[in-house]
Amino acid sequence: MPIGVIEALDAEARGIARENGKAIFIDDALPGEIVEYASYRKKSSYEQAHLVRIIRPVAARVTPRCPHFGICGGCAMQHLECSAQVAVKQRVLEDNLWHIGRVRPEEMSPPIQGPAWGYRRKARLGVRRVRKKGGVLVGFHERRSSYIADIQTCPILHPAASALLLPLRELIDRLSIRERLPQVEVAVGEQCLALALRILEPLTTADETLLRAFADQRQATFYLQPKGPDSICRFHSLPGAELDYRLPEFDVRVPFQPADFTQVNHDINRVLVRRALTLLDPRSGETVADLFCGLGNFSLPIARKGAQVIGIEGNASLIERARAATGRNGLADRARFAVANLFAATPESLRALGRIDKYLIDPPREGALEVIKSLPAAREEDAPTRIVYVSCNPATLSRDAAILVNQKSYRFLSAGVINMFPHTAHTESIAAFSA
């Protein structure tokens, strides 16, 4: 068996070794280790391999808490101590900023981190009936597979959601449409646990009775999704149960639907919003544009701080709910929202917003290339004094930061990681720029 020295982790948390210039990606190997491996895929420029034996482990290696780690694809880093995971992500961010963008911030911010277990309040779980395994499976996909992992518990899910994994199996196995129910969206709010069933056929009367009994017994709210995400509707809930999350520091409450995009880690999100607003420093008399605003996760706190905010988002349903949340939080006089395709932004479309003093930009993985290209240069009279960029992809952040710094002449004040998804390879970050 070949032996490799692990130099680093890749974007999927696989150890990287090199042999005669070829990269070897080894599952579950950690930087600094010497390991024995067996390749299962060989290409001309790289190989993918299984870890066979650890010859020299590193001190940061730990025993995974989850018994399903290595099979379930939900986590990739449970074998690495939590603070070391954050250090790896910080290195990923720094490497991307330099190797992709050729930029470095004036300061690397302290990482945003919090609880590492039971943090995940939203998840999309696959459902599949497998007779050989005794019935219905409910859980995440196996690593690099379309199969559903046979899991009984999940330590990263919110405990209330994890406790439902086995009861959900039993419930769905009793439904007439168990072969036509491919997924369940789980969402845990402040006072409500919601389960949205993707159904490809209508429920029978007997199915409806089973769901109502389960909801009442388990203190859950059921939603049904017969078609796309916009078809989700509430089926059965306890009196007064409403799905929402809260930002107590800003006296903000945000209702949402199970399939709406929200941050899965409420504790980290609260710290993230605080950090973003500290960097942005919105003030009374200023106008702030919150681009890719979603439900108003940043818009509402910005308005609470006294600034006028314009939230822009491409999803009309999210904008409708953001407007409703603004009214419920008593902020309708400070916030307005509009639907627009920000991936087609132009200098003219940004100028049409009026004078914007500061920008908060929180794009999906594709980044905000057209927005960044359309912003005025720092030397121009209408340039924003501050730009805060929240990213879920260090590669596209690095690309966009390079444009802001090298073409638009903004100062790159700071950047730091957000450990929104402990035990996974997802690297989220926040960066600040000034004119």
N, C-alpha and C positions, 0 to 999 in steps of 0.2 A: 504494500500500500504506500502511496506517496505521502510525504510529510511536508507541511507548509507552515510558515510563520505569518501570523495574521497582522496586517499592517493597519487596517481601518475597517469601518463598517460602510456598506453601501446604503442607498436610499431605502432598501427593504430590510435593513439590519442584518444582512449576511456578512460574514467575515471575508475580507479580501486578502488573498495571498497571491504571490506571483511566481511563475515558473518559466524561465527563459523568456521573460517579457510578456507572457500571457497572464491575464487576470483569471484567478480561480475564485469563484464566489461559493463560500462554504456555509451551509445552513448552521446556525446556532454557535458558530465560532466567534470569539471575542478578540479585540485588538490586544496584542502582546502575547497571545497564546501560541504555543507550538502544538499542532494537531495532525492527526492522521486522517486522511479523507479518501472518499471514493467518488469519482465523477459519474454523474448520471446523464450529463449532456455535454458534448464536446463540439465546439465551433472553432473556426480558424483563429479567432482573436480572444476567445474566452472559454471557460468551462464552468459548469454548475455542479456542485458536489454535496454529498452528505457528509456530516461529521461522523467519523468512525470511532476515534479515541482522542482524548485530550492528554497529550504528553506532558505539557506544562500549563496549568491553568493560571489565570490572573486572580488577584485577591478580590476583584469586584464581581467575580462570578458567584451567583447565589442559587439556591434551590428554588425553582418556580413554585409559587403558591398554588397555582391552578393545576389540578391533575390532568387536564386536557391540553396543557401547553405542549406544542410540538405537533399536535394533530389539528386542533382548532386554528383557523387562520385569523382569529380576532386579535391576537397579540403576537409580537415578534421579539420582545426584549425582556420578558419576565426573568430570564436567567442572568440579567445584569442589574446590579444594585441601583436603586432609584437615582441617587445623586450622580452616578456615573452615566445613566441614561441622559440626564440633562446636559452633562458635559459633552457627550457625543453630539447632541443636537446643536449645542452652541458651536461646536467645531464645524458641523455641516453648514450652519448659517455663515460662519466666517469664510469657509472655503468657497461657498457659492458666491458670496459678495466679491471675493477677490478673483477667483478663476473665471467666473462668468461676466461679472460687471466691471472688474478692475477698479473697484471702489472699496474704501474702508471708512467706517463711521469715525467721528471724532471720539466717541465713547461707546463701549459695549455695555449695555444696561444689564443690571442684575436679572437673572431669569425669573419669570413668573411661574411659580410652582405651588402645589397644594396637595390635597389628599391623593394618594396613588391607588386606592382601592375603593370600590363601591361608588365611583364618581360618575359613571356613565348613565345619564338620565334619558337618553334617546338611543334607539337601536333598531335596525331593520333585520329581523330574524327570518331566515328561510324555513320553510315547512316542506317536509316530504314524508310520504308514507313508505316505509321500508319493511316489508314483511319479514325479511330475514333477521331484522333487529327488533322484532316484536311489535311493530306498529309505527306510529307517527314520531318523527324527530322534529324538534324545534330548536334552532340555534344558528350560529354562524357557519359559514362554509369552511370546509377543511382547507388546510394550507395548499394553495395552488390547485384547487379542485372545485368542481361544481357540486360535490357531495356535501350534505349537511353533517356537521360533526355531531357525534352522539355525546352530548354534554348534559349533565344533570344539574350543574351549578356554574355560576360565572362570577368570579370575585371582582371583576371590573364593573359589572352592571350594578346599578343601585340595588341594594338588598331587596327592596320590594319587588323589583323586576326579576331578579335572580330566583327568588322564591316561587315564581310562577312558571318556571321552565317545565318542570315535570307535570304540574296540574294542567298546563296548556296542552301538553302532549295527550293527556288522557281525555281532555275535553274535545279536542279536534278529532281524535280517533273515533269519537262517538257521533260526530256530525255526518249527515248524509253526503255532504260535499267535501269530505276530507281529501279526496283526490283532486279537488278543484280549488284548493286554498293554498297558494304558493308562498305567502309571506304574511308576517305580522309586524306592524310598526308598533313599537313600545315607546311610550313617552311618560315620564314621571314628572309631574309639576309639583308645586309647593304643597297642594292639598288634594291632588287627584292623580290616579294612575290610569292611563288610557291605553287601550289595545285596539288598533285599527286592523281589521281583517281584510286582506285582499281576496275577494270572492269572485270566481269566474262563472258561478251559477247562483241563482237565488236560493236563499235559505228556505227550508221547509218550516212548517209550524212547529214541529218537534225540535228542529235546530234552534229556533228562536227561544223556545222554552228553556233549552239547555243553557243558552248564552245568558239569559236573564238570571237564572239560578246561580250560575257561576259568578256573574257580576255582583250579585247581592252578597254571596258568601265571601268573596275575595275583595270586596270593597273596590271594585274596578269599574271603569266606564268603557263600554264597547262602541267602536265606530265601525262602519262598513265602507269598503271601497270597491264598488262594482266595476269601475273603469279607471280613468286616470286620477292623479292626485286631487283634481278639483271635484271629483265625484264623492269624496269622503263626507259622510254624514253621521251624526250621532245616532246610535241605535238604542242604547240603554245606559242610564247613569243614575247614580245616587242623587238625592235632592241636594242642590247647591254645589255639586261638583263641577269645577271649571278648571281647565288646563291653563296654567300660567306659570311664569317665573317672575322673580322680583329682584330689584336692585335697591336695597334698603338705604344705601348711602345717598341715593338721589330721590328717594320716595317715589319710585317708579314701579308699576306693575304692568306686565306685558302678557296678555292672553295670546294663546296660539293654538293651532290645529296640529294633530299628530304628525302630519307629513310636512309641516312648515319647517324651513331651515331655522334652527336655533342652535346655539352652542350646547354641546352635550354635557359639558362640565360646568355646572352653575357656580361652583365655588371659584374656579379659575376665571370664569367670565366676569364675575364681580370685580376681581383684581384687575383684569384686562381693561374693563371700562374705566376704572379709577386711573390706571396708568395712561390710557389714551387721552383722557380729559386733562390730566396733569400736563402732558406734553402739548396738547392743543391749546389749553388755557383759554377757553371761550369766555367772552365777557359781554356784558350788557352793551348794546350799541353795535356789536359786530354781527355779521352774517356768515354762517358756516354752511358749506355744502357737505352733506353726508352721502357719498356715492356708494352704490350697491348697499343701500340702507336696510333692506329686508324689512323686518317688523319694527324697526326703530330702536334697535339695541343701543346705538350710540345717539341717535337723533333726540330721543326723549331726555336723556341726561344732559345733553348739550342745551336743550331748551330750558331745563330746570336751572341751569347755571346762569340763565338770563339772556343768552344770545338768541338771535333769530336763526332758525335752521331750515334748510331746504333739503329734503330727503329724496333721492332719485334711485329708482329700482326698476328692473325690467319685468318683474313679475307683478301683474296687476292685482292678483289676490293678496299678495303681501302688502302692497300699498294700501289696499282697502282696509286691511286689518291695522296697519300702522296709523292710518287716520283715525280709526275707531279708538285705538289705544291712546292717541294724543288727546282726544276728547275726554276719555275716562280719567286721565291723569291731570286734567285741568290745564293743558298746555296748548290748546288749539290756537291761542293768540300768538304763539311764538314759533309754530312749526307748520310747514306746508309740504306736501308730497306730490310727486309727479312720476308717471311711468315713462321710461325712455330706455332705449337700447344703448347702453354705455359702451358696448363693444364697437359701436359705430359713431362714437363721439367725434366732434370736430371743434376747432377753435370757435366757430360760429355758434354751435350748440351750447358751449360753455359760456360764451359772452351773453347769450340770451337769458341766462340765469340772473343777470345783473351783477352788481359789485359783490364779489365773494372775498371775504377777508382771510378765511382759513378753509382748508379741505380735510375731511376725514375720508379715507378711501379704504374699503374693505372688500376687495374683489374675490371671486372664486379662484380656483387653481390656475386658470388661464391668465390671471393678472389683469392689469388695467392699461395695456399698451396704448390704445387710442386716446384714452383720457390723458395719460402722461404726455403723449406727443402733442396734445391739444392745449395743455396748460401754457399760460404766458411764461416767458423766461423771467428769471429772478430780477433782471435789471429793468423790466418793463413796468410801467406805472401801475397797471392793474394786477400785478403779481400778488398771489397770496403771501402773507407773512409767515405762514406755517402750514406744513402738510404732514399729516400723520397717516401712515400706511400700515394697515394690519394685513398680514399675509398668511396663507396656508400653504405656500409653495416657495421655498427659498430661491428656486431657480428663476421664477418669473419676477419675484421681488428684486433679485439682483439685476435682471435685465432692465427693469423699470427704473431702479435706482441709478443705473449707469446713465440713462437718458437725463434724469433730473440733475445729476451732478455734472456730467461732461458736456451735455448739449444745452441744458437750461440754466446752468451755473448756480444751482441751489447748494447750500451747505448741507452736508450729511451729518446731522447732529448726533444721532444715536441709533443703535439697533440692539435687539435682544430677543431671546427665544421665549415662547409661551408654551409650557408643557401641558397643553390642553388634553392630550391623549397619552397619559403614562402607559408604559409597557408596549407601545406601538412605535413604529418608525416615523410617524407623522411629525413634521417639524413646522410649527407655527411661530410667527415672529411679529414684532412691531418695530417700526422705524419712524424717525422724525427728521424733517428737513425744514430749513428756513431760507427766506430770500436774502 
